[in-house]
């Protein structure tokens, strides 16, 4: 019998005897069932268990067979449930869902209730009743997101000792699998970040903590940069990598024009951390920096490293082995099959004192097959969009990323425009009261594109293009929900509007991010967009 996991096979009852014995050796019973918060505070770190597992097995943890990794992760999840049951707030939450003991298998684990931002806020803000070990003795760090969607800050509590462990694990993984040979040679190697580090924001603090732990590189926490500052940084001798939000990476194509060719050639890796970087921006960056590789660094306030893109040839993200349990779930909290789309759920494995079980981060992912060597063995998934990236048309919900792809393909086929090449930014605006959905695209040549669209399609042609494209944005199980005729009957009109770069018509967050959807529902108190993400 083999143990199973969210990304492979059907759930089993548990690990076979030899793996069970290994897991029990690594986390013995007295650690599995701590009797008090004082015992929890004194528990050996989970990082130490990973290191001991490596020693026993004679190989790096991330290269060990999945069955070995799964056995230890399941044992750790059992320990986490025993720990949370020491806390009255967690005990009430779990018992309310019928959970009175630790899960015997990953099948059982799926019955643990999902947490969301409201649960996180209730448990870890104000009096912070979700802490197993109270704040009184110190040793914690509080970080916050800016509350992009709701305007309400959202805090996360970390144990400082475990936070340093996760920085170490994630930094080593990033250096090995994302940077690696891309920062080659004998010259000094540089890793910059333009993420901000102020007002309790997690971005620069958390991701910066990881970047500082990448072996063999020199770290610079630059924050937002101007052209002269970037030119100065890129004058340093040696190959360079830079991490920032997608807008911060995109702008490098503009502010780097004055650099020497040698400086441009020294820029080897750009890591973007906000979900999507438009194809137009990728092309501009590669034209400016000839040796550049562009990769995704997927993270959030509650998890400083969730998934890293390892190759430009694939959009798949690789989890850092031993850092989090990554689940892609349906609306019932059950794992979706490989190739299916679901919601990203994360459980931080390094969280004795401040556990947060099965947290929904507000992202949609496609579950991909595990990577199973040679070398690295880990979970893989692919970003689809934010949970709030939905176009509401009466009672139907259409995936905005899929709707954009369908409209883009139709415009390309009509030889009007390739939005991937022409658009700097895109945004759907759904004015529900007016029953109008507008796709805004910021471009350079407004006049030419407006003329070509009008000549090739006209207003009725644009309407027809949207009406025929939208049914293709429904999920597999909702394909029968709408067709062009039923969409016409909704009374919605559809528009394509080109605007200048940085047009105020495209709404941006306080940190310059462009949500894919702005839903202007007359009864809504806040826009239906996802929470801030690193």
C-alpha positions in Angstrom: 0.0 0.0 0.0 1.4 3.4 -0.9 0.6 6.7 0.7 -1.1 9.3 -1.4 -1.2 13.1 -1.5 -3.2 16.0 -3.1 -1.2 15.6 -6.4 -1.2 11.9 -7.0 -3.6 9.0 -6.8 -6.5 8.2 -4.6 -6.2 8.8 -0.8 -5.1 5.7 1.1 -5.4 4.8 4.8 -1.8 5.8 5.6 1.8 5.0 4.9 3.1 1.4 4.8 4.9 0.1 7.9 8.4 1.0 7.0 7.5 4.6 6.1 5.2 4.9 9.1 8.1 3.8 11.3 10.3 6.5 9.7 7.7 9.2 10.3 7.2 8.0 13.9 10.9 8.1 14.5 11.2 11.6 13.2 8.2 12.9 15.2 7.8 10.6 18.2 4.5 10.3 20.1 5.4 12.8 22.9 6.0 15.4 20.2 2.9 14.3 18.2 0.6 15.0 21.1 1.9 18.0 23.1 0.1 18.4 26.4 0.4 22.2 26.8 1.4 25.4 25.1 4.6 25.4 27.0 5.5 22.0 25.4 4.5 23.4 22.0 6.9 26.3 22.5 9.7 23.9 23.2 9.0 21.4 20.3 11.9 20.8 17.9 11.3 22.7 14.7 9.9 20.9 11.6 13.1 22.1 9.8 15.1 19.9 12.1 12.9 16.9 11.1 13.5 17.6 7.4 17.3 17.7 8.1 17.1 14.4 10.1 15.1 12.8 7.3 17.8 13.9 4.8 20.5 12.4 7.1 18.8 9.0 7.5 17.9 8.7 3.8 21.2 10.1 2.5 19.8 12.6 0.0 18.3 16.1 0.0 14.7 16.1 1.1 13.3 17.5 -2.1 14.8 14.6 -4.1 13.5 11.8 -1.8 10.7 9.6 -3.1 7.2 11.0 -2.8 6.2 8.2 -0.5 8.9 9.3 2.0 7.9 13.0 1.8 4.2 12.1 2.2 4.8 10.0 5.2 6.5 12.8 7.1 4.1 15.5 5.9 1.1 13.4 7.1 2.8 12.9 10.5 3.4 16.7 10.7 -0.3 17.4 9.8 -1.4 15.0 12.6 0.9 16.9 15.0 -0.6 20.2 13.9 -4.2 19.1 14.6 -3.2 17.8 18.0 -1.6 21.2 18.6 -4.6 23.2 17.5 -6.9 21.1 19.7 -5.0 22.6 22.7 -6.5 26.0 21.7 -10.1 26.7 22.7 -10.9 28.7 19.6 -9.4 26.1 17.3 -11.0 23.3 19.3 -14.5 24.8 18.9 -13.9 25.4 15.1 -12.7 21.8 14.5 -15.3 20.1 16.7 -18.0 22.2 15.0 -16.9 20.4 11.8 -16.9 17.0 13.5 -13.1 16.9 13.9 -12.1 15.5 17.3 -8.9 13.7 16.5 -6.0 13.9 14.1 -6.5 12.6 10.5 -5.3 9.1 9.8 -4.9 9.8 6.1 -4.9 12.6 3.6 -8.5 11.5 2.9 -9.4 12.4 6.5 -7.4 15.6 6.2 -9.8 16.8 3.5 -12.6 17.0 6.2 -10.7 19.7 8.1 -12.7 22.9 7.4 -11.2 25.5 5.0 -10.1 28.8 6.4 -10.4 32.1 4.6 -9.4 35.7 5.2 -12.3 36.2 7.7 -11.2 33.2 9.7 -7.6 34.5 9.6 -8.7 37.9 10.8 -10.8 36.5 13.6 -8.1 34.1 14.9 -5.0 36.3 14.5 -6.0 39.9 14.9 -7.2 41.9 17.9 -6.9 39.5 20.8 -5.4 36.8 18.5 -7.4 33.9 20.0 -5.9 31.4 17.5 -2.4 31.5 18.9 -1.5 28.2 20.6 1.5 30.0 22.3 0.5 33.5 23.5 2.4 36.6 22.5 3.5 37.3 26.1 6.9 35.8 25.8 7.8 37.5 22.5 9.5 35.6 19.6 6.8 36.5 17.1 6.7 38.8 14.0 3.5 40.5 12.8 3.2 41.4 9.1 0.2 42.7 7.1 -1.2 43.0 3.7 -2.7 46.3 2.5 -6.2 45.0 2.2 -6.4 45.7 -1.5 -9.9 44.4 -2.0 -11.6 45.3 1.2 -9.5 48.2 2.5 -9.2 46.2 5.8 -5.6 45.2 6.8 -5.0 41.6 7.3 -2.3 40.5 9.7 -0.3 37.3 9.9 1.5 36.1 12.9 4.8 34.2 12.5 7.1 32.5 15.0 10.5 34.1 14.4 12.4 30.9 14.9 10.3 29.1 12.3 10.3 32.1 9.9 14.1 31.9 9.8 13.8 28.2 8.9 11.4 28.8 6.1 13.6 31.6 4.7 16.5 29.2 4.7 14.6 26.3 3.0 13.0 28.6 0.4 16.2 30.5 -0.3 18.2 27.4 -0.9 15.5 26.0 -3.2 15.3 29.3 -5.2 19.1 29.4 -5.5 19.3 25.8 -6.7 16.4 25.5 -9.1 15.5 29.1 -10.3 18.8 30.9 -10.4 21.4 28.0 -10.5 23.3 28.1 -13.8 21.6 31.3 -14.8 23.9 33.2 -12.6 27.1 31.5 -13.7 30.7 32.5 -13.7 33.3 33.7 -11.2 32.2 37.3 -10.9 30.1 38.4 -7.9 26.4 37.4 -8.2 23.6 39.8 -7.3 20.0 39.5 -6.3 17.9 42.6 -6.0 14.3 43.3 -5.0 12.2 46.3 -5.8 9.5 45.3 -3.3 8.6 47.9 -0.7 9.3 47.2 2.9 7.2 49.7 5.0 4.0 50.1 7.0 4.1 46.4 8.1 3.7 45.2 4.6 4.8 41.7 4.0 6.3 42.0 0.5 9.7 43.3 1.1 10.1 41.9 4.6 9.0 38.3 3.8 10.3 37.8 0.3 13.4 39.8 1.2 14.0 37.3 4.0 14.0 34.5 1.5 16.2 36.3 -1.0 18.8 37.1 1.7 19.2 33.3 2.3 20.0 32.4 -1.3 23.5 30.8 -1.2 26.3 32.5 -3.1 24.6 35.8 -4.0 24.8 39.4 -2.7 21.4 40.8 -1.7 20.2 44.4 -2.2 16.8 45.4 -0.9 16.4 48.4 -3.3 12.7 49.1 -3.0 11.1 51.1 -5.8 13.8 52.4 -8.2 14.3 55.2 -10.6 16.3 55.0 -13.8 19.5 56.4 -12.2 19.3 54.0 -9.3 18.7 51.0 -11.6 21.6 52.1 -13.7 23.8 52.4 -10.7 22.8 48.9 -9.4 23.3 47.3 -12.8 26.8 48.9 -13.0 28.0 46.3 -10.4 30.3 43.7 -11.8 28.7 40.3 -12.3 25.4 38.6 -13.3 22.2 39.9 -11.8 18.7 38.7 -10.9 15.8 41.0 -9.7 12.5 40.2 -8.1 9.5 42.5 -8.0 5.7 42.7 -8.6 4.8 42.3 -12.3 4.4 46.1 -12.7 7.8 46.6 -11.2 9.4 44.1 -13.6 7.5 45.5 -16.6 8.8 49.0 -16.1 12.4 47.8 -16.3 12.0 47.8 -20.1 11.4 51.6 -19.9 13.8 52.8 -17.3 16.8 50.7 -18.4 17.2 52.3 -21.8 20.1 54.5 -20.8 22.3 51.7 -19.5 25.5 50.5 -21.2 25.1 47.3 -23.3 27.4 45.5 -20.8 25.0 46.3 -17.9 22.0 45.2 -20.0 23.7 41.9 -20.8 24.4 41.3 -17.1 20.7 41.1 -16.2 20.0 37.4 -16.3 16.8 36.6 -14.3 13.7 38.6 -13.7 11.3 37.2 -11.1 7.8 38.6 -11.1 5.4 38.1 -8.2 1.9 39.2 -9.1 0.4 36.4 -11.1 0.7 37.5 -14.7 3.2 39.5 -16.8 1.7 40.5 -20.2 3.4 39.0 -23.3 3.9 42.5 -24.6 6.1 43.3 -21.5 8.0 40.1 -21.8 8.9 40.9 -25.4 10.0 44.4 -24.5 12.2 43.1 -21.6 13.9 40.6 -23.8 14.5 43.2 -26.5 16.2 45.4 -23.9 18.0 42.7 -22.0 19.3 40.0 -24.4 20.3 37.4 -21.8 17.2 37.6 -19.7 15.1 34.7 -18.4 11.7 35.7 -17.0 10.1 33.5 -14.3 7.2 33.6 -11.9 7.8 33.8 -8.1 4.4 33.0 -6.7 3.8 34.1 -3.1 1.3 35.8 -0.7 1.2 37.5 2.6 0.5 34.2 4.4 3.2 32.2 2.5 6.4 33.9 1.3 7.1 31.2 -1.2 4.3 29.1 -2.7 5.4 28.1 -6.1 8.4 28.9 -8.4 8.5 28.6 -12.2 11.6 26.7 -13.1 11.6 27.0 -16.9 10.3 29.5 -19.4 9.1 26.6 -21.5 6.3 25.7 -18.9 4.0 27.9 -16.9 3.9 25.3 -14.2 4.9 26.3 -10.7 6.9 24.0 -8.4 6.2 23.9 -4.7 9.2 24.0 -2.3 9.3 20.5 -0.7 8.7 20.5 3.0 7.6 24.1 3.2 3.8 24.0 2.8 1.1 21.5 2.0 -0.4 22.7 -1.3 -3.9 21.6 -2.1 -6.0 22.5 -5.2 -9.6 21.9 -4.1 -13.2 22.1 -5.3 -16.0 24.0 -3.6 -16.3 21.2 -1.0 -12.6 21.4 -0.1 -11.9 18.1 -1.9 -8.9 17.7 -4.1 -9.5 18.1 -7.8 -8.1 15.6 -10.3 -4.9 16.3 -12.3 -5.7 18.7 -15.1 -8.7 20.2 -13.3 -9.0 23.7 -12.0 -9.7 24.5 -8.3 -8.9 26.9 -5.5 -5.4 27.1 -4.0 -5.3 26.1 -0.3 -2.1 26.3 1.7 -1.1 24.9 5.1 2.2 26.2 6.5 4.1 23.2 7.9 6.4 25.4 10.0 3.9 26.8 12.5 4.0 25.3 15.9 2.9 28.4 17.8 0.6 30.0 15.3 -1.0 27.3 13.1 -3.5 28.2 10.3 -5.0 25.1 8.7 -6.1 24.9 5.1 -6.1 28.6 4.2 -7.7 29.7 0.9 -5.6 32.4 -0.6 -8.0 33.5 -3.3 -6.2 32.1 -6.3 -7.4 29.6 -9.0 -4.9 26.9 -10.0 -4.8 23.9 -12.3 -3.4 20.9 -10.6 -0.6 19.4 -12.6 1.2 16.0 -12.3 3.9 15.8 -9.7 7.5 16.2 -10.8 9.0 12.8 -10.1 12.7 13.2 -10.8 15.4 12.8 -11.9 16.5 14.9 -9.0 13.7 17.1 -7.8 10.4 15.5 -6.7 7.6 18.0 -5.8 4.1 19.2 -6.4 3.2 21.3 -9.5 0.3 23.6 -10.3 -0.4 26.4 -12.8 -1.9 29.8 -12.0 -5.2 30.6 -13.7 -6.3 33.8 -12.0 -7.7 35.3 -8.8 -10.9 33.8 -7.4 -12.4 37.3 -8.0 -11.5 37.3 -11.7 -15.1 36.5 -12.6 -17.5 38.3 -15.0 -21.0 38.2 -13.5 -23.7 38.3 -16.2 -27.0 37.8 -14.5 -26.8 34.5 -12.7 -23.9 33.1 -14.7 -20.2 33.5 -13.9 -17.6 33.5 -16.6 -13.9 33.1 -16.0 -12.3 36.5 -16.9 -8.9 34.9 -17.9 -10.6 32.5 -20.2 -12.9 35.3 -21.5 -9.8 37.4 -22.3 -8.1 34.4 -24.1 -11.2 33.8 -26.2 -11.6 37.4 -27.1 -7.9 37.7 -27.8 -8.0 34.7 -30.1 -11.0 36.0 -32.0 -9.4 39.4 -32.5 -6.2 37.7 -33.7 -8.2 35.5 -36.1 -10.0 38.6 -37.5 -6.6 40.2 -38.1 -7.6 43.2 -36.0 -5.0 43.1 -33.2 -2.9 40.7 -31.2 -3.6 42.0 -27.7 -0.7 40.0 -26.2 1.7 41.9 -28.4 -0.1 45.3 -28.4 -1.5 45.7 -24.9 0.5 47.0 -21.9 -2.4 46.3 -19.5 -5.9 44.9 -19.8 -8.9 45.2 -17.6 -12.6 44.2 -17.8 -15.0 46.7 -16.3 -18.4 45.2 -15.6 -21.0 48.0 -15.1 -23.8 45.8 -13.9 -26.4 48.5 -13.6 -25.8 49.6 -17.2 -25.4 46.0 -18.4 -22.2 46.8 -20.1 -18.8 45.0 -20.1 -15.9 46.9 -21.5 -12.5 45.4 -22.1 -9.9 48.1 -21.7 -6.5 47.7 -23.3 -3.7 50.3 -22.9 -1.7 50.6 -26.1 0.8 52.9 -27.8 -1.0 53.5 -31.2 -4.5 54.4 -30.2 -5.5 55.9 -33.6 -4.4 53.0 -35.7 -6.0 50.3 -33.5 -9.3 52.2 -33.2 -9.4 52.6 -37.0 -8.6 48.9 -37.6 -11.2 47.7 -35.2 -13.9 50.0 -36.5 -13.1 49.1 -40.1 -12.9 45.3 -39.5 -15.7 44.9 -37.0 -17.7 48.0 -36.1 -19.8 48.1 -32.9 -22.0 45.2 -34.0 -19.0 43.1 -34.9 -17.4 43.7 -31.5 -20.7 42.7 -29.8 -20.9 39.5 -31.9 -17.2 38.7 -31.2 -17.8 38.9 -27.4 -21.1 37.0 -27.6 -19.5 34.1 -29.4 -16.3 34.1 -27.3 -17.9 34.2 -23.8 -19.4 30.6 -23.8 -15.8 29.3 -24.2 -14.9 30.8 -20.9 -17.3 28.6 -18.9 -15.8 25.7 -17.0 -16.0 22.2 -18.3 -19.1 21.4 -16.2 -20.9 24.6 -17.1 -20.6 24.5 -20.9 -24.3 24.0 -21.4 -25.1 27.0 -19.2 -24.9 29.6 -22.0 -24.6 30.0 -25.7 -24.4 33.1 -28.0 -28.2 33.4 -28.1 -28.7 33.2 -24.4 -25.9 35.8 -23.8 -27.7 38.2 -26.3 -30.9 37.8 -24.3 -29.2 39.1 -21.1 -29.3 42.5 -22.6 -25.6 43.0 -22.0 -23.6 45.1 -24.4 -19.9 44.5 -24.9 -17.2 47.0 -25.8 -13.5 47.0 -26.7 -11.8 50.2 -25.8 -8.2 51.2 -26.4 -6.7 53.7 -24.0 -3.3 55.4 -23.6 -0.7 53.9 -21.3 -1.3 54.8 -17.7 -4.9 56.0 -18.6 -6.9 56.7 -15.4 -9.7 54.7 -17.0 -7.7 51.6 -15.9 -8.1 51.3 -12.2 -5.0 50.5 -10.2 -4.4 49.5 -6.6 -2.4 51.8 -4.3 0.8 49.8 -5.2 0.2 50.0 -8.9 -1.3 46.6 -9.6 -4.0 46.3 -12.3 -6.8 43.9 -11.3 -8.2 42.0 -14.2 -11.8 42.7 -13.3 -13.5 45.7 -11.8 -17.0 44.8 -11.0 -19.2 47.9 -10.5 -22.2 46.3 -8.9 -24.5 49.1 -7.7 -25.2 47.2 -4.4 -21.6 46.2 -3.7 -19.6 47.9 -1.0 -16.3 46.9 -2.5 -14.9 45.7 -5.8 -14.9 42.0 -6.4 -11.2 41.5 -6.9 -8.7 39.3 -5.1 -6.7 40.2 -2.1 -3.2 41.6 -2.5 -0.6 39.1 -3.4 3.1 39.5 -3.4 
